Amino acid sequence: MTDLMKKFQLTDGFLGHYQKLAKDVVIPYQERVLHDQVEGAEKSHAIENFRAAAQMLREGKVDEEFYGMVFQDSDIYKWLEAAAYSLHHYPDPELEAHCDEIVEMLGSAQHPDGYINTYFTVKEPDKRWVNLQEGHELYCAGHLIEAAVAYADITGKKRILDITLKFVDHIYDYFVTQGIAGVPGHPEIELALMRLYHFAERQEDLELAVHFIDERGLDSDYFVKERQKNPWTVWGADAQDKAYTQVHLPVREQTEAVGHAVRAAYLYTGMADAALVTGDESLKQACQTLWHNITERKMYVTGAIGSVYEGEAFSSSWHLPNDTAYAEGCASIALIFFARQMLELELNSKYADVMERALYNTVLADMQLDGTRFFYVNPLESVPGISGVAKSHLHALPVRPKWFACACCPPNVARLLSSLGKYAWSVKDTTVYSHLFIDGKLDLRASHGAKIIVDSEQPYGGKVSYRFEADNKSAPMTLAVRMPEWSAHTEIALNGSQIEYRTENGYALIERSFADGDEIIVSLDLSIRRIYTNDKVSANSGRTAFARGALIYCAEGVDNNGAVLDLFVDRNLSYTETEHEQLPGVIKLTVTGYRSVGGDSLYSYERPLLERQMIDLVPYYTWSNRGATQMRVWLPEA
Amino acid sequence: MTDLMKKFQLTDGFLGHYQKLAKDVVIPYQERVLHDQVEGAEKSHAIENFRAAAQMLREGKVDEEFYGMVFQDSDIYKWLEAAAYSLHHYPDPELEAHCDEIVEMLGSAQHPDGYINTYFTVKEPDKRWVNLQEGHELYCAGHLIEAAVAYADITGKKRILDITLKFVDHIYDYFVTQGIAGVPGHPEIELALMRLYHFAERQEDLELAVHFIDERGLDSDYFVKERQKNPWTVWGADAQDKAYTQVHLPVREQTEAVGHAVRAAYLYTGMADAALVTGDESLKQACQTLWHNITERKMYVTGAIGSVYEGEAFSSSWHLPNDTAYAEGCASIALIFFARQMLELELNSKYADVMERALYNTVLADMQLDGTRFFYVNPLESVPGISGVAKSHLHALPVRPKWFACACCPPNVARLLSSLGKYAWSVKDTTVYSHLFIDGKLDLRASHGAKIIVDSEQPYGGKVSYRFEADNKSAPMTLAVRMPEWSAHTEIALNGSQIEYRTENGYALIERSFADGDEIIVSLDLSIRRIYTNDKVSANSGRTAFARGALIYCAEGVDNNGAVLDLFVDRNLSYTETEHEQLPGVIKLTVTGYRSVGGDSLYSYERPLLERQMIDLVPYYTWSNRGATQMRVWLPEA
């Protein structure tokens, strides 16, 4: 997939803007945060932790203590991975020099046996591998692996790979060769090892990934026993809560997505990759079952997952509260990873539909439009005075903070936005699958004899052009274009004339010997659509949400005289679309509806009067960029 | 008020049945629980704790350790108070003998200086008064005082009063005479001391109550300093959460009901009583402001309060989630206390309306119809598979357990049901106020020259008869009958002829020299009414609830083919009323509506079809008596 990213150069479209924003703002901003240079932001200390670890290894003592979460190192790894992707698109010797310095810093914090983790080097040197449930050593190792693969792949520099492989070999030796029991408390390393395997093609990395996947849940009491063996804990997590860490069952027997949503989706991603490589059918089936459970029972309409704060976790099927939603940014990113990996297993547009849904809605919403502030939690309803204030809503902030003590989301967004090309395409034999409609140039000259230039109006416009630049006379291939589930009528034209097309698994197949200059134009239907939820979802009874193409809309108080909780949407709707006065380039929907007019009393025997009221809706990803006002995705109908 | 209870003998009507149930089932059942004799119920150990405390005082050691909450003693006190009230209505030498034994047991657990608390006697002998925030010593003392007043008043026996006054004198000496700073972490003793003052008329008891009220919040850091002084804690409560214990502000400056709902409402009850006795206008105004904030911003339609699990607490104004509601039984009982006390300050029917709402809905719902199982939490929506299961819903059980480790609610229900007469009436000079329409005989011969025999069809029927038995020729008085806010048209007849009446502060005033045999018949309008919530309450957008008289109704799956989340009520409603087939004496409403018919998918672009469907509704207090099925109070309209 990195290969496809490298072949796809984004141009200055909607998502190209985000990739550039990642380079111009997000990555430099986060670098400054990691160096504790941003005033008013939560302290990171991640770089300092590495300096301390290096000093500890050199001198056996530290001037400055470790600070931060047990997984603080991963912030640097994710940032480094983001920077690596960005360097591919925007070569930047200065940034690369910074990255090289960090790589050296990692090396200087590496133990002679290969082990790297600043928390356990500086703060708890005798607790290495003692508490896999909470220790996050394998999680951090996973992120290091991902960064290493990205950085080595993009820059061609091997130093980080050498460091990382030494660590991976140490892990392999410990868990496989020595056969010491253990599973990662926070899955991540599985998907990372698979990425490493694809990149470095070492059999041991595949073996180690499969080992961790196969071991998981075989002994559902593993963490209980671990705690009995050594009662030392990081924050006293409940070892009996087996579903939280997905060790309640062997992974092939897991049919319901449970527990910490990020852990779950990272795990499933690794499982799907392993199933692909090993051809393990039972693993593939488990992935398909879990996918269905997530997307048909436990996913918000914004592509967010993990609906409860307690455990940042999946809840029961159909339990999707809007205002208390956890809906972590990282979880949607993990869902995108899972979806992308499922596409490798099975080219079906349903996976790409979800990838798009999560990307355009939750992931983009996770970040302020200017790239400098981030949500962690992405609720579907926000009420100032309750959100972020009520004890049940402390997690559901109405405005994005500058940084977090637990800063997993911001660098995760950065690495995703810097590697969008990975998610846009699949190539299978002579077929080129276009999953996401992103402006850019896909260079398949070496394999398919053509470049494909995508000129996309998405997400606000419905036209997507695929223009072929064929070096030779023609390039025979099948272009498979995703027919998004939201487009009721999709038309395809070749060089200006509409063509018939065959659809397979949600992709329109255009098989042709493409000539230089050939142009396919796909016209997607962007009529706004109302979405209804299964009646089993209590929070959305009688309510509807709006989508225009891939974008889910919401009503914000700032556009609607301050309040939205009293708005009702017209069942017999009409609407207009205009560019938003305050949000350049954003299309605002104005729909017919009502405002309920009641008194000050809490209860009344009179149904409040409904007054005609036009309701302004904006894309969900833009919410809370103009101060904290009420926000609602699911609006009642009247 | 105890005086009015003693003068009012309930007869065998709707609430008379509950008072009898309290005697026949609830009180004996709870006595067995306190003695750890109920199989399958949570262990109480409350009696054993007293035995252990007595042994500790006798022998300086214990055979058996303390078990239970730091406030476990209060379960016995509340039970004893309930038993005392019950003994008034149903003299029972055996029960009284048991009570006397318990009184002796209390005495044997009393320290020479008067102090009583089994937790601190047995388990933490050197922590007395060290942690007022969590220690509950003054809370338990308060419940002892209430029990003592009730038992001494009803039985005329002074032993418990002697024990209690010795303890109270000890408290007075410590906090007033010695002037050691301190406020109760859990208010309760304030209202109890006021009750003691009314009963025993000792000035020191009033002084001590006012002391605790006045001290509260003067130093909002009191608990923080207490913790700094001695870091010993019971369960590590956050001393910085000042609102939780209502010490954030001096009580006269408190305008919003915040923190732990039971603490708050007990405190306000004590404040209202103190304001009455001392004539303190600023205290009275604080009570009125807090009352308004509760009932017009933070009260469920069932009269439940405290909407969040976290801290069992009031949330922000307008935040009234249905499925995660805390809505503790004790909190509604405390609200009834507060309401009753406000009636002493200001005879306005709004207080009695809330008293009735909380009693007929939350308090009755708190107990299984047969009196043997209890809720702690009373949600307004329940979904098996989510309620009691999802991590955000662990508190919101779909069925009543037999008992609780924290067993505050069951004996609180028992003492309320055994003393209903307190809440039914007020007498002010020549005016007799009828707040609640309870069958019974009010003996006012001594003061007003008549007995009033109430024959009430309430809550299911609208007719309430007040028949006068005047010893002499006539009894001049004003009968003030509450005009309940739910009765749209109320008619009053005297001896069969309708009369005009004047209404003052929500009471119809019937001034007359009542002759023997005179009969006032009040005809209340029981037409069902739909209730709508202020639009600021997000959970209830587009939804309506049903009331018939004082009873709030709900839809339960057991009456509606298993599911209610897919039911919509007809905006143009018609309905029938019939006796419920499975719930004797209960009137069921059958209203016109729809069932939404959708597929299995989580989301759809099609609005689900609505099929005509009659919807059965039952009174909220009867829910979950026929197994766990979906339940909803607030139904969407279509």
Contacts between the chains, C-beta under 8 A, distances in Angstrom:
chain1	res1	chain2	res2	distance
A	295	B	602	7.2
A	296	B	600	7.5
A	296	B	601	6.3
A	296	B	602	4.9
A	297	B	602	6.2
A	299	B	602	6.8
A	301	B	603	6.0
A	308	B	390	6.3
A	308	B	391	5.2
A	308	B	392	4.7
A	309	B	392	7.0
A	310	B	391	3.5
A	310	B	392	5.8
A	311	B	391	5.8
A	313	B	391	6.5
A	315	B	386	7.2
A	315	B	390	4.6
A	315	B	391	6.9
A	315	B	392	6.9
A	316	B	385	5.3
A	316	B	386	4.7
A	316	B	389	5.8
A	316	B	390	4.9
A	317	B	385	7.3
A	318	B	383	7.9
A	318	B	385	7.7
A	318	B	386	7.3
A	319	B	383	7.9
A	319	B	386	4.8
A	319	B	390	5.3
A	321	B	392	7.5
A	323	B	538	6.3
A	324	B	321	8.0
A	324	B	324	7.7
A	324	B	392	6.8
A	381	B	538	6.5
A	383	B	318	7.9
A	383	B	319	7.9
A	383	B	538	6.1
A	385	B	316	5.3
A	385	B	317	7.2
A	385	B	318	7.7
A	386	B	315	7.2
A	386	B	316	4.7
A	386	B	318	7.3
A	386	B	319	4.8
A	386	B	538	7.9
A	389	B	316	5.7
A	390	B	308	6.2
A	390	B	315	4.5
A	390	B	316	4.9
A	390	B	319	5.3
A	391	B	308	5.1
A	391	B	310	3.5
A	391	B	311	5.7
A	391	B	313	6.4
A	391	B	315	6.9
A	392	B	308	4.7
A	392	B	309	6.9
A	392	B	310	5.8
A	392	B	315	6.9
A	392	B	321	7.4
A	392	B	324	6.8
A	392	B	392	7.9
A	393	B	319	8.0
A	529	B	605	5.1
A	530	B	605	6.9
A	530	B	607	7.1
A	531	B	603	5.4
A	531	B	604	7.2
A	531	B	605	6.3
A	532	B	598	7.2
A	532	B	603	7.1
A	532	B	604	5.2
A	532	B	605	7.5
A	532	B	606	6.8
A	532	B	607	5.4
A	532	B	608	6.0
A	533	B	602	6.8
A	533	B	603	6.0
A	533	B	604	8.0
A	534	B	598	5.9
A	534	B	599	7.8
A	534	B	600	7.4
A	534	B	601	6.4
A	534	B	602	5.3
A	534	B	603	7.4
A	534	B	604	7.6
A	535	B	563	7.9
A	535	B	565	5.4
A	535	B	566	3.6
A	535	B	596	5.0
A	535	B	598	5.8
A	535	B	608	6.6
A	536	B	565	6.0
A	536	B	566	7.7
A	537	B	565	7.9
A	537	B	602	7.5
A	538	B	323	6.3
A	538	B	381	6.5
A	538	B	383	6.1
A	538	B	386	7.9
A	538	B	565	5.5
A	538	B	632	8.0
A	541	B	542	7.9
A	541	B	543	7.5
A	541	B	565	6.5
A	541	B	568	7.9
A	541	B	636	4.6
A	542	B	541	8.0
A	542	B	542	4.8
A	542	B	543	7.4
A	542	B	568	6.8
A	542	B	636	3.6
A	542	B	637	7.5
A	542	B	638	6.9
A	543	B	541	7.4
A	543	B	542	7.4
A	544	B	607	7.5
A	563	B	535	7.8
A	565	B	535	5.4
A	565	B	536	5.9
A	565	B	537	7.9
A	565	B	538	5.5
A	565	B	541	6.5
A	566	B	535	3.6
A	566	B	536	7.7
A	568	B	541	7.9
A	568	B	542	6.8
A	596	B	535	5.0
A	598	B	532	7.2
A	598	B	534	5.9
A	598	B	535	5.8
A	599	B	534	7.8
A	600	B	296	7.5
A	600	B	534	7.5
A	601	B	296	6.3
A	601	B	534	6.4
A	602	B	295	7.2
A	602	B	296	4.9
A	602	B	297	6.2
A	602	B	299	6.8
A	602	B	318	8.0
A	602	B	533	6.8
A	602	B	534	5.3
A	602	B	537	7.5
A	603	B	301	6.0
A	603	B	531	5.4
A	603	B	532	7.1
A	603	B	533	6.0
A	603	B	534	7.4
A	604	B	531	7.2
A	604	B	532	5.2
A	604	B	533	8.0
A	604	B	534	7.6
A	605	B	529	5.1
A	605	B	530	6.9
A	605	B	531	6.3
A	605	B	532	7.5
A	606	B	532	6.8
A	607	B	530	7.1
A	607	B	532	5.4
A	607	B	544	7.5
A	607	B	571	8.0
A	607	B	637	8.0
A	608	B	532	6.0
A	608	B	535	6.6
A	632	B	538	7.9
A	636	B	541	4.6
A	636	B	542	3.6
A	636	B	636	7.8
A	637	B	542	7.4
A	637	B	607	8.0
A	638	B	542	6.9
